[in-house]
């Protein structure tokens, strides 16, 4: 095998290998340290730190029969086995108190309850089996060799993480864009001889014949999606999480977003599991917890088409082992390009919380009898927001992300895209994103290398975009979707016509590859949008900041924009736009003075339109949502359910698409964005959410003025967009579906 020094000298490329992936302010110390980390990523070395694990020089790493010299993150004097973990839970003070409360002195009741607890633990608990790990790893070797041209791991960051092992429990928090995320994580850790952690998995996997047990033996522990009023289950699972943190030396892994992102954007983090994991830290039962944000970037997610269908309302198929095997069989003839995986800059939870970590308040009673305070939960929500932010900053934007973004921009303006246009456009986008601090596949490419990278990317995504044989113009690929097989009774929204579905599917597919860029471009786009809407004579920096804040508040769930990052995000985006020559400031004083007038620079309108093209579909979606609320639900004068709302908005958007109205985009049919708009309006006070007696929630329009004002502002912004979005319609129908 080649030496690691030899491997380190190579820069990863897309070319195929030889063959036979909103909170309160932080404590000041924590905020400074994380902001320093944030700024450091801007000047990082990017792709030069990554190594292709599928390369020939890493063959020994991937050998599943190798001697496994495992490194554990937090070695104990006595290694705790999975069976010992279950005994610790059953014998804990929390569970013993629950047994006493529920059974009293009745020995039969006690024995029955103990058996029920053991059964629950058997459902939850992880296991370890090296033979199973080796077998699954061997299967993955074969699959990865067939469907991926590269699996790039940031080895520099991984070595830095290993250097921090030994002082505290490790909490791996990966992004979640595919079912393959936790399998991929385990695979990479095994290759580098690092212990596979305990991994929180949903009950969907538990019910899969054979596979549920196999995953358990590789470290998966199972949790129900909802506990409801089952206090017993909640107590047991909470105690199991506690024991994993306090006693287990291999670390824990779970997805802080809670579920896969179908839209390929970040999701607002959930803090249920995170609170359980950090509770022992607040209670003084562990000295510290090492937080490891993990970023997984896919050139092409395995579930690409399923995600598009789900966003349109087609329910996901039930996970079964047979279905999974059939799916793998179909995938084996496909090319899914590359994966990038980074174990990001780990940080101490104790240092992060700083003064908010007041353990003395929990010393007055046994820890098992206490819960976290409201302030502590708010601090945990802040940490969760920061983790998602750090994940996004280290996501690698693949070449096709830039291709899709540029193609959309040109098509919005009714312009064709030749290969020559595409090369120039991808270079331009690569430079803009690099200035913002993003890592892209084109960041170190020069000359013809950019063209080769684009062609390789189009080969991977030939199911979406293709170059015509005659004039090398980019066109939407011909697709064949049979929607007659969809059970219309199970749709989550409106029963869309086949014609609208055929129009929407390819455009949704494209949008999924634009969405990862939103982390970088959303705030600059908001600044440009406000600058375009306001007369330069009245727009100063402070007025601009206030208007952008209103947009941030409306789209905080859509783009995961947190209040405690507002100042930093605005400053960074404003300075970026100034560096790019897109914004000009005139008037007395320094460039940061609030009385200086701000406007879009003359001659830069086309470049500004690139940013606005990213924001456009979401402006249109929220505009049409508020139209429906004002035109339909206001007249009903009664509460409505989310299901009724989703169907009504989709039906309304379908009619606009058929009429080819201006301020509408096929992505306005996205149930993900329609739902996020509803919950955003609840947070802004325009809609009231309440529990229904029969279960679920009801929504009521309580502040019509708020919704009317938002609708009016969105209408102004949408009219400013220099696009006719439905130029896409001819592009799709031209594909002769």
N, C-alpha and C positions, 0 to 999 in steps of 0.2 A: 504493500500500500504506500502511496506517496506520503511524504511527510506532511505534517500540518502546516509547516512553514510554506511549503509549496502551494498547498490549498489556499493559504491566506493571501497569496499574491494575486489570485484571480478575482476579477469583478464579475458578478453573476450577469448573465444575459439570457434572453428569452429563447435563444437558439436551442433546438432540440439536442439532447445528449445522444450519444451512441446507444443503439438498442440491438440484440440478436433477433402548490397552493396561498334645578333652581333652589338655591339655599341661602341661609344667612351668612354674614361675614365670618371669616375664619379668624382664629387666634392669630395675632400678628406674626409671630415667629413662624408658624406653619405656612402662612400665606407667602411670606418672603421666600422660604425654602422651596416651595413648590413652584413659585414663579421663576426662581432661578433655574430649576429643572426645565420648566417650560421654555425659557429663552435658550437654554443650552441645546435643545433639539433643533433649533433653527440653523445652527452652524454645525450640526453633526455631520459625520462622514457618510451617512446614508447607506447606499447599497454596497459600499466597499466593505462593510462589516458582515455581510451575509455570505454564507457558504452553502453550496448545493449538496444537500444530503444524499441526493440521488446520483451524484457523480461517482466515477469509478474510484477515486481516492478515498471515498467514505464507505467502501464496501464492507470493511470490517466492522464499522459502527452498526451497520444494518444486519449483521449476521446474528440471527435469532438463536443460534446454538452456542454463541460465545459464552465464556465464563462471565457471570454477571456480578461484577464488583460494585455493588450498589452503594451510592452515597445518599444518606438521609439528611434532610434539612436541619433536623433538631434531634440529634442522637440522645437517647435516654440511657440511664444505667441498665435498665431492663427493657428490652424491646417488647412493646405491647402488641399482641396478636389480635386479629378480629374477634376471636372468641372471648378474649379478655375484655375487650371493649364492651361487649354485650353484658358481661358479668358486672362491670363497673357501673353501667347504666342501671341494671336491676337493683344493685346494692346501694345506689346513691341515696342521699338524704331526701332529695326531691321526690323520687319515685316511692321510697319507703313511706314518706309522709302521705302521699296520695293513696297508697294501699291502706294505710291506717284509717284515713278519712272515709274511704269508700267501703271498707269491710268491717271495721270495728274489731270485735274479738271473735267473730264467727270464722272458724278454721276452714270450713268448706268454701265460704265466699272468698276467703283469702287465697286459697289454692286455685280457685277458678280465675280470680283476677290475675294472679301471678302467671298462669298459663296464657291468658289473653295478652299480657305484656310480652311474654316470650314470643308469642306468635307475631305480634307487631314488630318486635325487634328482628325476627327472621325475615319479615317483609322489608324492613329498612336496611339492615346492616350490610356492610361491604364484606368481601372475602378476598383472599389472596391465593393465586395458583400460578406458579411460574410456568408449568407446562401449558396452561391455557394462554398465558401471555405470549409465550414463544410461538404457539400455533397461530394465534390471531396476527401476530407480527409477521409471520411468514406469508400469510394470506395478503396482508397489506403490502408487503414487498412486491408481490406479483401484480396487485392492482395498481399501485403507484407507478410501477415501471411501464404499465400499459397506458395509463390515462394522463400522466403528468410529464411535462418536459423538465420540471425542476421543483424541488422542495427546498426553499432557501431559508436557512435559520441564521439569525443574528448571533453568531458564535461569540462575538466580543461581549455582547450584553449577557449572554448565558454564562460566560466565565466570570463576569463581574458578580452575577447573582450567586454563583457557587462560592465565591470568596466571602459572601455574607452568611453562609450557612453556619449553624452551630449555636446561635445565641437566642433564637426565638422560634416559635411556630411560624410556618410559612403559609400564606394564603394566596393561592393563584387565582386571579380574576381575569379570565379571557373575554374577549369580544365574542359575540355569538351570531355568526352568519350562516351556519350550516350544521346539520346533524353530525357532520364529521369532525367538528371542532375538538370535542374531548377525546375522541379516538386518536386524532392527529397529535394532540398534546401528549398523550400517554406514549405514543409511538416515538416521538422525538426524545422524550425523557429517557425511555429505555435505551435508545441508541446512544445517548450520552451517559449511560450508567447512573442516572439520577432516579431515586425512588419515585414510583408512580403514586400520586397522592390519592386520598379519598375523594371521590368525584360525585357531586350531587347530580342525580339523574331523575327524569320524570317517570311516572308510572307507565307511560307509553311503551318504554323499553322493557319494563318489568313484565308486561303481559305478552311479550314476543317469545314464542316457544323456542327454547334452547338459547336464543340470543340474550334474553334477560339474565339467565344464570351465568352465561359466559362473561357478560359485561360486569356482573357482580364480582366475579373472580379476578377481574382486572382492576378492582378498586371502586366500582360504582356502588353508591348507596342510594336508596330510592326514597322519594318524597312524594306525597300526594299534592296535587295542584291546589287543593283547598281543604282546610281542616274543618270548615263550618263551625258547628258548636261542639265538636268532638274534643273536649278539654283533655281527655286521657291521651289521645294521639299527640296533641300539641305538646303536652308535658314530656312524653317519651321522646319525640323527635328533638325537642329543645335540649333535653339532657344528653341525647346521642351527639348532637353538635358540640355540646360543652366538652364531652369526653374526647372528641376528636381534637379539639383545640388544646385541652389540658394534657392529654396522655399520649396522643398518636404522634409518632415522630416523622411521619412521611409527608405531612402537610395536607391541606384541603384545597379543593378546586370547585368553584361553581361559577355560574354565569350571572353577573350582577344585573344584566338587562332582563333576566327572568325567562326570556323566550328568544327564539331566533328572530332576527330582523328580516321580515319578508321584503322590506323596501330597500335593503342594503344601506340604510342610514342607522345612526346610533338611536337607541331607545332610551327613554327616561329610566334610570336605574331603580330597581326595587331594593328595599333595605331589610326585608324579612330575614333572609338567611344571613346577611351581613351583620345584622343586629345580634342574632344568635351567636355568630362566630366571635364577635367583639365583646359580648357580655362578660366573659371571664376576665378580659383586660380591665374593664370598668370596675369589676368586683374585686380586683386585686388577686385573682387566682393564677394569672400568668404575668411575667414581667413585661412582655411586649409581644406584638404580632408584626411580622414582616409582610407588607402588602406588595404584591407583584402584579401590576397591570400587564396583561398579555394581549398583543395585537396579532390577529390572524387575517391575512389579506388574500382573497381568492381572485385569480384571473377570471375564472368562470365557476360559480358555485354549482355543485351537483344538482341542487334543487331549483335551478334557474326558472324552468318553465312552470313548476308547481307554484313557486312564489307569485308569478304573474297571475295565475288562475286564482290563487287565494286572495290576492288584492282586489280582484274583480268580483269576488263573492263565492267562488266555487270552493266548497269545503275540502280540506286536505283529506286524502284517503287514510283509512285506519292503518297504523303501522303493524305489519305482520312479518314474520320471518320469511315466508314464501314471497311476499311482495318485495321485500328487501333483496332477496336473491335474484328475482326477476329483474329488478331495477339495476342491480350490479351487472347482470348479464348484458342489458341494453347499453350500459355506460362503457363497457369494455372496448367498444369500437369507436368511442369518441375521444377527442383531444380536449382536455380541460386546462391546458397551459401550465401555469406556475402557481405556487403557493408561497407566501412569505409569512414567517412566524418570528415574532420577537418577544422575548421575556424582558419587559421594559425595566426602567429604572425603579428598583425596589425602594420602598421607604418605610420608616418606622411609624406604626400607628401611634405609639406613645408620644413620639416627638410631634407628630401631626396634630394631635388633639391638644397638646400643651396644657394650658390652664384649664381646659374643659375636662381634663381627666382628674376629677376630684374623687379619689377612692375613699376618702374618709367618710363621705356621706353614706357609704354602703357598709360601714363597720358596725352599725348599730343593731344589725340582725343578720342571721345566716344568709349567705348569698343566694341560696336556692329559693328563699322566700321573698326575694326582691325582684323588681323589674327596673328597666332603664327609665330614667327621667325623660321628660319632654325635651329638655335641653340636650341631653345625651343623644337622643334619637335625631334631633336636628343636626348635631355635629356629625353623626354617622351618615345622614343624607348628604351633607357637604362632602364628606370623604367619597361617597359613592359617585357624586357628580364629578369630582376631580379624577377618579379612576376612569370614568367613561371619556373624559376630556383627554387624558393621557393616552388611552387606547387609540383615540382618533388621530392624535398627532403623530403616532408612529405607524399608522396604516400606510402601506405602500400603494400608491395609485398606479395601476398598471396602464400600459399603453392604450388598451381599449377604453378605459375610463376617459382618457383624453380624446380618443377618436369619437366616442359617442357624444361627448360634450360639444366638440367642434361641429360634428355633423348636424346635431340638433340646432345649434346656433345658425348655421347656414340655411338649413331647411326652413326654420322659422321665418327667415327673410325671403323665402321663395327662390333661393339660389342653389344651383347644383354644386356638387363637391367632387372635383377630380383628385387623382392621386397627388398631383403637384400641390393643389390647394391644401390637401390633408397634411402633407409633410410640413408645409409652412405653418399651418394652424396648430399642429401638435407641438412643434417647436415653440411657438408663441405661448401656448398654454403651459408647457413645461417650464418656461422661464417665469411666467406669472406665478405659478404655484410654488416654484422653488424660492422666489422672493418672499412668499408668505411662510415658508418653512416646511413645505410638504416634501415628502420623498416620492419621487416618480421613477419609473423604469427608464425614462429618457434623459435623466439628469446628467449622465456622463457620456452621452452619445454625441458623435459629431459626424458630419458628412453623410455618406450613404448608409451609415449604421442606423439612422432614424428611419429611413425608408425600409430597410430590412426588418426592423422591429415592428413597424406598422404592418407590413405584409404578413409577418408571422402572427401578429395579433388578429388580423382579419381571417387568417386560416383557422384559428381557434374558434372565432365567433362567426364563422360563415353561415350559421343558422340565423343570424340577425342582419348582418351587413355583408355585401359582396361588391367587388369591382366588376363592372361590366366588361365583357371581352373586347368590345369595339373601341370605346373611347376612354376606358379606365375611369369611369365615373362611379361614385359610390351609390349603391341602390339598396333598398330594403329587400332582404332575401325572400323568395317565394316560400310561403309556409302553407301547411295543410292541417288545419285544426278542425276536428269533428266535434262540434258542441252538442250534437244530437244525443250523445251518450251521457251528458250531464243531467243529473237528477234535479230538475228545476224546483222540486219541493224542498230541497235542502240548501238552496242558495241563501246566503247570509244577507243579501241585499235585494235588489230588484231583478226581475227576470229579463235581462238584457237581450235584445234581438241578436241573432247570429251575425248580422251585418256589422253592428256596432262592436261586437266581440272581436270579429276579424280585423276591424280597424284598430282596436285598442291593444290587442295582444302584442304585435311587434313594437308599437310605440312604448308600451309599458316595459318591454324588454330593454329598449334603449334607455329609458329613464332610470332603470335600476342601476345602470352603469354610470349615469351622471350623478346619482345621489351621493356616492362617497365623497365627491368633491365639495359638497355643501358645507362640510365642516370648515373648509378654508374660505369659500367664496360667499357664504350667506351674508355675513356682516358687511364685507365690502360692497356687496350688491345692494344691501339696505341703504348704505350711505349714499351710493350713486342714485338710487331711486328717489330718496328724499331730496338730493341736490337737483335732480331733474324736475321735481314737482314744484319746488319753491323758487320764486324770483330771486336772483342773486342779490338784489338790493336789500332783502330782509333776512337772508340766510347767513347767520354767523355760526361759529363752531358750537356754541352752546345751544342755539336753536336746533341745529343739526343733531346734536346729541340727544335732545329731548324727543325729537321725532323718531329717531332710530330706536330709542328706548321703547316707544309705543309699539313699534314693529317687533322688537325682541319679545315683549310681553305677550303679544298675540301668537308668535311663532316659537315660544320657548319650548313647547313640547315637540313640535315638528323637528326642530334642529337641535334640541337639547342645549338650550342657551341658559346658563345659570346666572342669577343676579349678581353673585359675588365675583363674576368675571367680566362684568359689563365694562368697567373702566379700562381694563387691560385689553379686552377685545376691540373696543372702539379705537383706542390709541394705536394699536398695532395695525388695524385695518386702514385707518386714516393715513398713517405714515406710509403704508404700502402704496396706497393710491397716489399719494404725493410723489413717491419714488418713481412710479410708473408714468408720471406726468398727466394723470387723469383728473386730479383736483388742483385748483389754484386758489390761493388765499391772497387777498388784497386788503390794504388798509394799514393803519399805524400799529406799532408794537411788534412783538415777536410772533413767530408763526403759531404759537400755542395760545395767543390771546383770544379771548372769547369774542371780542368785537371785530375781528377780522372777517371779511366777507368771503364766503366759500362758494365755488361754482365748478361745474365740469369744464375742463379745459377745451377750448375751441379746437376742432379737428380731431378730437379723441372720442367722438360719439360712437364710432363702430367698435372700438375696443371696450368702451363702457357697456355696449350692448351684449358683449360676451358674458359679462357678469349678470346682467339683467335676465339673460336667457335662462340662467340657472334658477332664478327666483320665480320666473314667470308662471310655470305650472301651479305653483303653490299659491300665488296671488289669485289666480283664476279659481282655484278650488275653494278658497275661503270666501271669495266674492260670491260664488254660486251657493255655497252653504248659507251665507247670510241672506241671500235672495230667497231661498226656500223658507228660511225661518220667518222672514217678513211677509212673504206672499202666501204661504200655506199654513204654517203652524200658528201664526198670529191670529188668523181668522177662525181657527178651531177653538180657541179659548179654553183649552183643556190640556192637561199633561200628556206627554207622549213618551214612548219607549225608544231606546236607541235603535232597535231593529226597525221600527216604523220610520225613524229619521233617516237611517242609512238607505232604505228602499226609496224613500221620497226624493232624496238628493240624487241618487243614481237615475231615477226616472226623469227628473228634471234635466239633468246633464245630458242624458240620451237625446231628449228632444232638441236641446241646443245644438248638439253635434249633428243631428239630422238636418237641422235648419242652417247649419254652417255659420252660426253666430261668431262674433269676433272674440269675445272674452271668455273662451272656453277651450279646454285642452283635453284630450282623451284621458290624461292622468287625473282629471277631476273625478273620474269614476273610482279612484282608489279608496277602498273602504278604510284603509289605514289612515290616510290623510283626512277623510271625512270624519272619522271617529275622533282623531286628535283635535280637529277644529271644534267639535262639540265640547270636549273637555277643557279646551282653552277658554272658550266662552263661559263655561261654568266658573273657571278660576278668575275670570275678569268680572264676574258678577252679573253678566247679562242673562244667564240661565241658572235656575235653581235645580239642584239634584236632590232627590229624596228617595228613601226606601219605600217600596210598595208592600202592602200587606201580603200579597200573593207571591212575593219574591221578586228579586231584581230591583231596578231603579226606574223612577219616573223623572222626566225633565219638564220644566215649566218656564215659559218666557216671563221673566219678572222685571227686567230693566230694558224695555224696548228702545229707550233713548241710546243706551250703550251699543246695542246691536245696529241701530240706524247710523250712528256715528262711524262705527267700524265699516259698515257697508259703504257709506259715502266715501270714506278715505280709500278703501280698496278699489272703488270704481275709478277714482281719480288716478290712482297708481296704475291700474290695469290699462286705462286709456293711453297712458304715457308710453307703454311698451311698444317698441318699433317692430312688432311682429304680427303676422297673420298666421296664427298657429295651425289653422286647418289647411295650410299648404301641404301638411303631412298627408291629408286625405288622398290627394292625387298620387302621392308617392306610394301609398299602400295599395290603393286600387290599381295602380299601374303595375303592381306585382301579379295581377290576375289571380287573386286568391280563389 
